[in-house]
Amino acid sequence: MKKAVIKLLENLADLFKVKTILSLCVIITTCILTFKNVVSVEAFMAIASAIITYYFTRPENKEKESE
């Protein structure tokens, strides 16, 4: 149980990296602008899919990040 809690806390700490915060801000901003009809749905889909694709296709190699 303790290992699961530690792993959960580590994952939450990873969410607070600058890249993640900026990406979430961009997605939230484009969502708001899309609902206000400032940004088209096509532009929102392009932006959101680019950000999501980046996060799901990047390698999870923590040794490279420490170098």
Biopython code that builds the backbone (N, CA, C, O; Angstrom):
import numpy as np
from Bio.PDB.StructureBuilder import StructureBuilder

atoms = [
    (1, "MET", "N", (0.818, -1.197, 0.000)),
    (1, "MET", "CA", (0.000, 0.000, 0.000)),
    (1, "MET", "C", (0.859, 1.256, 0.000)),
    (1, "MET", "O", (0.546, 2.229, -0.686)),
    (2, "LYS", "N", (1.953, 1.232, 0.779)),
    (2, "LYS", "CA", (2.832, 2.392, 0.840)),
    (2, "LYS", "C", (3.500, 2.656, -0.505)),
    (2, "LYS", "O", (3.701, 3.807, -0.894)),
    (3, "LYS", "N", (3.844, 1.574, -1.216)),
    (3, "LYS", "CA", (4.473, 1.743, -2.525)),
    (3, "LYS", "C", (3.515, 2.393, -3.506)),
    (3, "LYS", "O", (3.927, 3.196, -4.344)),
    (4, "ALA", "N", (2.243, 2.052, -3.407)),
    (4, "ALA", "CA", (1.244, 2.639, -4.297)),
    (4, "ALA", "C", (1.073, 4.132, -4.014)),
    (4, "ALA", "O", (0.947, 4.933, -4.940)),
    (5, "VAL", "N", (1.069, 4.496, -2.749)),
    (5, "VAL", "CA", (0.941, 5.907, -2.373)),
    (5, "VAL", "C", (2.165, 6.693, -2.829)),
    (5, "VAL", "O", (2.039, 7.807, -3.338)),
    (6, "ILE", "N", (3.337, 6.118, -2.646)),
    (6, "ILE", "CA", (4.569, 6.784, -3.085)),
    (6, "ILE", "C", (4.568, 6.968, -4.592)),
    (6, "ILE", "O", (4.942, 8.031, -5.088)),
    (7, "LYS", "N", (4.150, 5.940, -5.326)),
    (7, "LYS", "CA", (4.083, 6.027, -6.785)),
    (7, "LYS", "C", (3.074, 7.092, -7.219)),
    (7, "LYS", "O", (3.333, 7.839, -8.163)),
    (8, "LEU", "N", (1.931, 7.168, -6.540)),
    (8, "LEU", "CA", (0.927, 8.181, -6.840)),
    (8, "LEU", "C", (1.484, 9.580, -6.617)),
    (8, "LEU", "O", (1.274, 10.470, -7.441)),
    (9, "LEU", "N", (2.189, 9.781, -5.517)),
    (9, "LEU", "CA", (2.776, 11.086, -5.224)),
    (9, "LEU", "C", (3.855, 11.459, -6.246)),
    (9, "LEU", "O", (3.972, 12.622, -6.631)),
    (10, "GLU", "N", (4.640, 10.473, -6.681)),
    (10, "GLU", "CA", (5.646, 10.739, -7.711)),
    (10, "GLU", "C", (4.987, 11.145, -9.019)),
    (10, "GLU", "O", (5.459, 12.059, -9.695)),
    (11, "ASN", "N", (3.904, 10.475, -9.378)),
    (11, "ASN", "CA", (3.194, 10.827, -10.606)),
    (11, "ASN", "C", (2.572, 12.213, -10.518)),
    (11, "ASN", "O", (2.570, 12.954, -11.501)),
    (12, "LEU", "N", (2.050, 12.568, -9.363)),
    (12, "LEU", "CA", (1.502, 13.915, -9.190)),
    (12, "LEU", "C", (2.594, 14.973, -9.271)),
    (12, "LEU", "O", (2.378, 16.055, -9.817)),
    (13, "ALA", "N", (3.760, 14.662, -8.731)),
    (13, "ALA", "CA", (4.877, 15.608, -8.800)),
    (13, "ALA", "C", (5.327, 15.809, -10.244)),
    (13, "ALA", "O", (5.724, 16.911, -10.623)),
    (14, "ASP", "N", (5.268, 14.751, -11.050)),
    (14, "ASP", "CA", (5.633, 14.873, -12.459)),
    (14, "ASP", "C", (4.674, 15.777, -13.220)),
    (14, "ASP", "O", (5.057, 16.381, -14.222)),
    (15, "LEU", "N", (3.434, 15.875, -12.756)),
    (15, "LEU", "CA", (2.460, 16.733, -13.435)),
    (15, "LEU", "C", (2.808, 18.211, -13.314)),
    (15, "LEU", "O", (2.380, 19.017, -14.139)),
    (16, "PHE", "N", (3.562, 18.564, -12.318)),
    (16, "PHE", "CA", (3.847, 19.961, -12.066)),
    (16, "PHE", "C", (5.111, 20.457, -12.749)),
    (16, "PHE", "O", (5.686, 21.464, -12.334)),
    (17, "LYS", "N", (5.539, 19.774, -13.771)),
    (17, "LYS", "CA", (6.676, 20.241, -14.546)),
    (17, "LYS", "C", (6.218, 21.366, -15.464)),
    (17, "LYS", "O", (5.038, 21.460, -15.800)),
    (18, "VAL", "N", (7.135, 22.199, -15.859)),
    (18, "VAL", "CA", (6.812, 23.386, -16.639)),
    (18, "VAL", "C", (6.147, 23.023, -17.967)),
    (18, "VAL", "O", (5.184, 23.676, -18.369)),
    (19, "LYS", "N", (6.639, 22.009, -18.641)),
    (19, "LYS", "CA", (6.052, 21.624, -19.927)),
    (19, "LYS", "C", (4.599, 21.214, -19.763)),
    (19, "LYS", "O", (3.753, 21.567, -20.585)),
    (20, "THR", "N", (4.312, 20.482, -18.721)),
    (20, "THR", "CA", (2.949, 20.026, -18.490)),
    (20, "THR", "C", (2.031, 21.192, -18.164)),
    (20, "THR", "O", (0.910, 21.263, -18.667)),
    (21, "ILE", "N", (2.500, 22.100, -17.330)),
    (21, "ILE", "CA", (1.690, 23.263, -16.962)),
    (21, "ILE", "C", (1.398, 24.112, -18.191)),
    (21, "ILE", "O", (0.261, 24.540, -18.391)),
    (22, "LEU", "N", (2.408, 24.358, -19.012)),
    (22, "LEU", "CA", (2.194, 25.144, -20.220)),
    (22, "LEU", "C", (1.245, 24.453, -21.190)),
    (22, "LEU", "O", (0.394, 25.101, -21.798)),
    (23, "SER", "N", (1.387, 23.164, -21.333)),
    (23, "SER", "CA", (0.504, 22.424, -22.236)),
    (23, "SER", "C", (-0.937, 22.462, -21.752)),
    (23, "SER", "O", (-1.854, 22.656, -22.551)),
    (24, "LEU", "N", (-1.144, 22.281, -20.468)),
    (24, "LEU", "CA", (-2.498, 22.355, -19.922)),
    (24, "LEU", "C", (-3.084, 23.752, -20.090)),
    (24, "LEU", "O", (-4.270, 23.898, -20.388)),
    (25, "CYS", "N", (-2.263, 24.772, -19.900)),
    (25, "CYS", "CA", (-2.734, 26.149, -20.090)),
    (25, "CYS", "C", (-3.147, 26.398, -21.537)),
    (25, "CYS", "O", (-4.160, 27.049, -21.792)),
    (26, "VAL", "N", (-2.373, 25.885, -22.476)),
    (26, "VAL", "CA", (-2.710, 26.057, -23.893)),
    (26, "VAL", "C", (-4.019, 25.355, -24.220)),
    (26, "VAL", "O", (-4.868, 25.919, -24.910)),
    (27, "ILE", "N", (-4.191, 24.144, -23.739)),
    (27, "ILE", "CA", (-5.429, 23.401, -24.021)),
    (27, "ILE", "C", (-6.628, 24.076, -23.368)),
    (27, "ILE", "O", (-7.681, 24.194, -23.993)),
    (28, "ILE", "N", (-6.489, 24.519, -22.127)),
    (28, "ILE", "CA", (-7.598, 25.199, -21.444)),
    (28, "ILE", "C", (-7.949, 26.503, -22.152)),
    (28, "ILE", "O", (-9.125, 26.816, -22.335)),
    (29, "THR", "N", (-6.930, 27.263, -22.548)),
    (29, "THR", "CA", (-7.165, 28.518, -23.243)),
    (29, "THR", "C", (-7.872, 28.305, -24.572)),
    (29, "THR", "O", (-8.813, 29.025, -24.905)),
    (30, "THR", "N", (-7.413, 27.312, -25.333)),
    (30, "THR", "CA", (-8.073, 27.059, -26.616)),
    (30, "THR", "C", (-9.492, 26.528, -26.409)),
    (30, "THR", "O", (-10.369, 26.793, -27.232)),
    (31, "CYS", "N", (-9.734, 25.785, -25.329)),
    (31, "CYS", "CA", (-11.101, 25.352, -25.027)),
    (31, "CYS", "C", (-12.002, 26.560, -24.778)),
    (31, "CYS", "O", (-13.100, 26.650, -25.328)),
    (32, "ILE", "N", (-11.535, 27.473, -23.955)),
    (32, "ILE", "CA", (-12.326, 28.666, -23.648)),
    (32, "ILE", "C", (-12.576, 29.484, -24.907)),
    (32, "ILE", "O", (-13.700, 29.921, -25.153)),
    (33, "LEU", "N", (-11.530, 29.694, -25.707)),
    (33, "LEU", "CA", (-11.689, 30.473, -26.931)),
    (33, "LEU", "C", (-12.583, 29.773, -27.949)),
    (33, "LEU", "O", (-13.271, 30.435, -28.726)),
    (34, "THR", "N", (-12.578, 28.462, -27.951)),
    (34, "THR", "CA", (-13.468, 27.718, -28.850)),
    (34, "THR", "C", (-14.919, 27.887, -28.419)),
    (34, "THR", "O", (-15.794, 28.078, -29.263)),
    (35, "PHE", "N", (-15.186, 27.820, -27.114)),
    (35, "PHE", "CA", (-16.549, 28.010, -26.632)),
    (35, "PHE", "C", (-17.056, 29.426, -26.879)),
    (35, "PHE", "O", (-18.260, 29.637, -27.021)),
    (36, "LYS", "N", (-16.147, 30.396, -26.932)),
    (36, "LYS", "CA", (-16.529, 31.778, -27.212)),
    (36, "LYS", "C", (-16.535, 32.084, -28.710)),
    (36, "LYS", "O", (-16.749, 33.230, -29.105)),
    (37, "ASN", "N", (-16.305, 31.082, -29.536)),
    (37, "ASN", "CA", (-16.269, 31.207, -31.000)),
    (37, "ASN", "C", (-15.185, 32.155, -31.498)),
    (37, "ASN", "O", (-15.357, 32.807, -32.529)),
    (38, "VAL", "N", (-14.081, 32.237, -30.783)),
    (38, "VAL", "CA", (-12.928, 33.018, -31.230)),
    (38, "VAL", "C", (-12.002, 32.143, -32.062)),
    (38, "VAL", "O", (-11.421, 32.598, -33.048)),
    (39, "VAL", "N", (-11.869, 30.887, -31.658)),
    (39, "VAL", "CA", (-11.026, 29.924, -32.362)),
    (39, "VAL", "C", (-11.952, 28.873, -32.970)),
    (39, "VAL", "O", (-12.909, 28.430, -32.335)),
    (40, "SER", "N", (-11.658, 28.488, -34.190)),
    (40, "SER", "CA", (-12.494, 27.468, -34.824)),
    (40, "SER", "C", (-12.242, 26.095, -34.201)),
    (40, "SER", "O", (-11.211, 25.858, -33.572)),
    (41, "VAL", "N", (-13.192, 25.215, -34.389)),
    (41, "VAL", "CA", (-13.071, 23.862, -33.847)),
    (41, "VAL", "C", (-11.901, 23.137, -34.508)),
    (41, "VAL", "O", (-11.211, 22.357, -33.851)),
    (42, "GLU", "N", (-11.672, 23.381, -35.784)),
    (42, "GLU", "CA", (-10.561, 22.745, -36.495)),
    (42, "GLU", "C", (-9.219, 23.161, -35.905)),
    (42, "GLU", "O", (-8.319, 22.335, -35.754)),
    (43, "ALA", "N", (-9.086, 24.448, -35.571)),
    (43, "ALA", "CA", (-7.839, 24.929, -34.969)),
    (43, "ALA", "C", (-7.644, 24.322, -33.586)),
    (43, "ALA", "O", (-6.530, 23.950, -33.219)),
    (44, "PHE", "N", (-8.730, 24.222, -32.817)),
    (44, "PHE", "CA", (-8.643, 23.594, -31.496)),
    (44, "PHE", "C", (-8.201, 22.151, -31.619)),
    (44, "PHE", "O", (-7.330, 21.702, -30.875)),
    (45, "MET", "N", (-8.792, 21.421, -32.549)),
    (45, "MET", "CA", (-8.430, 20.016, -32.720)),
    (45, "MET", "C", (-6.967, 19.871, -33.133)),
    (45, "MET", "O", (-6.292, 18.948, -32.680)),
    (46, "ALA", "N", (-6.476, 20.751, -33.971)),
    (46, "ALA", "CA", (-5.071, 20.689, -34.386)),
    (46, "ALA", "C", (-4.134, 20.932, -33.209)),
    (46, "ALA", "O", (-3.152, 20.212, -33.028)),
    (47, "ILE", "N", (-4.440, 21.941, -32.418)),
    (47, "ILE", "CA", (-3.596, 22.278, -31.261)),
    (47, "ILE", "C", (-3.647, 21.171, -30.216)),
    (47, "ILE", "O", (-2.608, 20.707, -29.746)),
    (48, "ALA", "N", (-4.846, 20.753, -29.857)),
    (48, "ALA", "CA", (-5.003, 19.734, -28.818)),
    (48, "ALA", "C", (-4.391, 18.404, -29.246)),
    (48, "ALA", "O", (-3.734, 17.738, -28.446)),
    (49, "SER", "N", (-4.600, 18.015, -30.492)),
    (49, "SER", "CA", (-4.045, 16.733, -30.932)),
    (49, "SER", "C", (-2.524, 16.777, -31.009)),
    (49, "SER", "O", (-1.868, 15.768, -30.752)),
    (50, "ALA", "N", (-1.954, 17.925, -31.357)),
    (50, "ALA", "CA", (-0.494, 18.038, -31.389)),
    (50, "ALA", "C", (0.091, 17.877, -29.989)),
    (50, "ALA", "O", (1.090, 17.183, -29.806)),
    (51, "ILE", "N", (-0.524, 18.511, -29.013)),
    (51, "ILE", "CA", (-0.026, 18.420, -27.640)),
    (51, "ILE", "C", (-0.214, 17.010, -27.091)),
    (51, "ILE", "O", (0.701, 16.461, -26.476)),
    (52, "ILE", "N", (-1.373, 16.426, -27.301)),
    (52, "ILE", "CA", (-1.638, 15.083, -26.795)),
    (52, "ILE", "C", (-0.734, 14.059, -27.472)),
    (52, "ILE", "O", (-0.229, 13.146, -26.819)),
    (53, "THR", "N", (-0.528, 14.207, -28.779)),
    (53, "THR", "CA", (0.364, 13.294, -29.499)),
    (53, "THR", "C", (1.785, 13.379, -28.952)),
    (53, "THR", "O", (2.463, 12.361, -28.816)),
    (54, "TYR", "N", (2.233, 14.583, -28.641)),
    (54, "TYR", "CA", (3.574, 14.739, -28.082)),
    (54, "TYR", "C", (3.721, 13.955, -26.782)),
    (54, "TYR", "O", (4.712, 13.249, -26.592)),
    (55, "TYR", "N", (2.751, 14.072, -25.895)),
    (55, "TYR", "CA", (2.872, 13.407, -24.606)),
    (55, "TYR", "C", (2.733, 11.897, -24.684)),
    (55, "TYR", "O", (3.339, 11.185, -23.883)),
    (56, "PHE", "N", (1.944, 11.386, -25.635)),
    (56, "PHE", "CA", (1.767, 9.946, -25.719)),
    (56, "PHE", "C", (2.814, 9.263, -26.581)),
    (56, "PHE", "O", (2.894, 8.035, -26.570)),
    (57, "THR", "N", (3.622, 10.012, -27.329)),
    (57, "THR", "CA", (4.637, 9.389, -28.172)),
    (57, "THR", "C", (6.054, 9.626, -27.677)),
    (57, "THR", "O", (6.985, 9.019, -28.205)),
    (58, "ARG", "N", (6.252, 10.471, -26.700)),
    (58, "ARG", "CA", (7.610, 10.704, -26.207)),
    (58, "ARG", "C", (8.070, 9.522, -25.364)),
    (58, "ARG", "O", (7.268, 8.914, -24.655)),
    (59, "PRO", "N", (9.353, 9.194, -25.438)),
    (59, "PRO", "CA", (9.849, 8.053, -24.653)),
    (59, "PRO", "C", (9.909, 8.402, -23.172)),
    (59, "PRO", "O", (10.168, 9.548, -22.803)),
    (60, "GLU", "N", (9.673, 7.429, -22.350)),
    (60, "GLU", "CA", (9.691, 7.613, -20.894)),
    (60, "GLU", "C", (11.036, 7.173, -20.329)),
    (60, "GLU", "O", (11.083, 6.337, -19.426)),
    (61, "ASN", "N", (12.117, 7.717, -20.843)),
    (61, "ASN", "CA", (13.452, 7.347, -20.386)),
    (61, "ASN", "C", (13.937, 8.410, -19.412)),
    (61, "ASN", "O", (14.334, 9.497, -19.833)),
    (62, "LYS", "N", (13.910, 8.117, -18.130)),
    (62, "LYS", "CA", (14.300, 9.102, -17.123)),
    (62, "LYS", "C", (15.805, 9.268, -17.028)),
    (62, "LYS", "O", (16.275, 10.265, -16.478)),
    (63, "GLU", "N", (16.575, 8.320, -17.547)),
    (63, "GLU", "CA", (18.023, 8.453, -17.515)),
    (63, "GLU", "C", (18.482, 9.578, -18.437)),
    (63, "GLU", "O", (19.438, 10.282, -18.113)),
    (64, "LYS", "N", (17.828, 9.759, -19.568)),
    (64, "LYS", "CA", (18.199, 10.834, -20.487)),
    (64, "LYS", "C", (17.888, 12.202, -19.896)),
    (64, "LYS", "O", (18.627, 13.158, -20.128)),
    (65, "GLU", "N", (16.796, 12.306, -19.130)),
    (65, "GLU", "CA", (16.429, 13.582, -18.539)),
    (65, "GLU", "C", (17.443, 14.036, -17.498)),
    (65, "GLU", "O", (17.650, 15.237, -17.327)),
    (66, "SER", "N", (18.068, 13.113, -16.810)),
    (66, "SER", "CA", (19.016, 13.477, -15.764)),
    (66, "SER", "C", (20.372, 13.897, -16.322)),
    (66, "SER", "O", (21.165, 14.507, -15.604)),
    (67, "GLU", "N", (20.655, 13.584, -17.590)),
    (67, "GLU", "CA", (21.954, 13.935, -18.167)),
    (67, "GLU", "C", (22.078, 15.377, -18.523)),
    (67, "GLU", "O", (23.121, 15.803, -19.017)),
]
sb = StructureBuilder()
sb.init_structure("model")
sb.init_model(0)
sb.init_chain("A")
sb.init_seg("    ")
for serial, (resi, resn, name, xyz) in enumerate(atoms, 1):
    if name == "N":
        sb.init_residue(resn, " ", resi, " ")
    sb.init_atom(name, np.array(xyz, "f"), 0.0, 1.0, " ", f" {name:<3s}", serial, name[0])
structure = sb.get_structure()
